[in-house]
Amino acid sequence: MIWHPYTIQLDSDPPLKIVSAKGEFLYDENGKEYIDAISSWWVSIHGHNHPKLVDAVKKQLDSLDHVLLAGFTHPPALELAHELLEFTDWHFRKVVFSDNGSTALEIMLKIALQYFRNQGREKKKVFINFSYSYHGDTIGAMSVGGDSVFNRVFQSLLFQTKNFPSPACHDCPVFKSPHSCAEDCLDELEAYLSAHSEEVVGVVMEPLIAGAGGMLFHKPSVLTRLREITERYDVLLLLDEVFTGFGRTGANFAYQKAGIRPDMVALAKGLTAGILPLAVTLVREEIYKEFLSSEPMKAFYHGHTMTGYPPGCASALASLKIYKEENRLADVRRLESYLEEGWSKLRAEFPDKIKNTRVLGSVGVGELFTGKVQPGYVNPFAREFRRICQEKGVILRPLGNVIYVTPPYNISKSSLDKVFQAIREGLSAYKIQD
Ligand SMILES: Cc1ncc(COP(=O)(O)O)c(C=O)c1O
């Protein structure tokens, strides 16, 4: 009946039927407990079914279910917009609501393009992106993603971008070491902008971690340099913090680690902590000003039916409150050191299997050698590994040969120990084919 996402239709394991959840745990129909070590695709930052989040949604449903956001407004959207602008230090002026990360990206791309159109700068059409980036599954979001199994079939539908190698400090695309690095991975991009900036709308990037493309990390200084370059050449910096936002990298937002101000930022996932689907695109004053016009063709014509869904806004407000009150950043700091410890022990135990480990905030990654098998998402190891972990009561979904742990920030140490034990067993069974 259900066409499951990201699932090879023949020969896949049957889906695990989950009937309830609490904290870091999921429970199947037989009552078996599983540790959700990936926060259900990186959303459940406070763990599942946090009672305050559930209450906030129930309370909202008692007063207002939904009203369209064109020509109407309502308290949860107003309050959430204010909270988000304050939480991002008033660097942004407007909050555009949507339903998921992909739509938040589409909105960011469309506003960016129209910002220049509204100024009569028609030549600006090109978006710059990075090779291993992932921004969602809608056509625009796929267009600015790097080439991958996710979007390859749809190439003929995608708009052209100018693509550059992803900065990835553990595997530097320009062969520098941490000591010799001067953010040289952006030299080529800068050279391109110096010749073509009048055609370029903006640079789209996942700051600090390219997630679905293989959990590639770069230093904050790369972002700092990118901001300098984009400012110099009058090109927008469009950041996708759908994954990295709300504490994932150890700061509220990844861009803050680089001390920069992007022109727009897309947020979803941790925004409602998985309680309801909701996303936002935050827009700077300078951009919004170009839409402040009585000319109909300068308006932004984009709005989804459920835009600004009141219970979604109420859940995001409650999530932000919990995030501050329960000091999630302190949880992430603790988690970061547990992840470092866990991965360094495994690396010492499996030096022939683990090629690289990296940890940032609540993201802990182990990348494996693959021998003659191609690395990447469709590496068959992932499926076998998932099975072994599931058997042990741990939910993990490696990106091919890249195992990652992205648990709720407040996961207990004992659960995390079980996660690493399951990884250990998965690694023991792993055979590299030479
Ligand atoms: C960085 C990034 N951007 C965008 C998206 C798309 O978000 P959604 O799946 O909510 O459309 C994702 C999803 O994983 C993501 O990781």
The ligand as a MOL file (V3000), in Angstrom:
LIG
                    3D

  0  0  0     0  0            999 V3000
M  V30 BEGIN CTAB
M  V30 COUNTS 16 16 0 0 0
M  V30 BEGIN ATOM
M  V30 1 C 20.6310 20.0290 4.4730 0
M  V30 2 C 19.2610 19.6230 4.0580 0
M  V30 3 N 18.5120 20.4630 3.3310 0
M  V30 4 C 17.2750 20.1590 2.9400 0
M  V30 5 C 16.7180 18.9410 3.2700 0
M  V30 6 C 15.3390 18.6060 2.8070 0
M  V30 7 O 14.4670 18.6640 3.8800 0
M  V30 8 P 13.0590 17.9050 3.7960 0
M  V30 9 O 13.3660 16.4540 3.7820 0
M  V30 10 O 12.3520 18.3440 5.0380 0
M  V30 11 O 12.3910 18.3830 2.5660 0
M  V30 12 C 17.4600 18.0330 4.0290 0
M  V30 13 C 16.8940 16.7190 4.3830 0
M  V30 14 O 17.5580 15.8350 4.8460 0
M  V30 15 C 18.7680 18.3790 4.4300 0
M  V30 16 O 19.5250 17.5410 5.1340 0
M  V30 END ATOM
M  V30 BEGIN BOND
M  V30 1 1 1 2
M  V30 2 1 2 3
M  V30 3 2 2 15
M  V30 4 2 3 4
M  V30 5 1 4 5
M  V30 6 1 5 6
M  V30 7 2 5 12
M  V30 8 1 6 7
M  V30 9 1 7 8
M  V30 10 2 8 9
M  V30 11 1 8 10
M  V30 12 1 8 11
M  V30 13 1 12 13
M  V30 14 1 12 15
M  V30 15 2 13 14
M  V30 16 1 15 16
M  V30 END BOND
M  V30 END CTAB
M  END
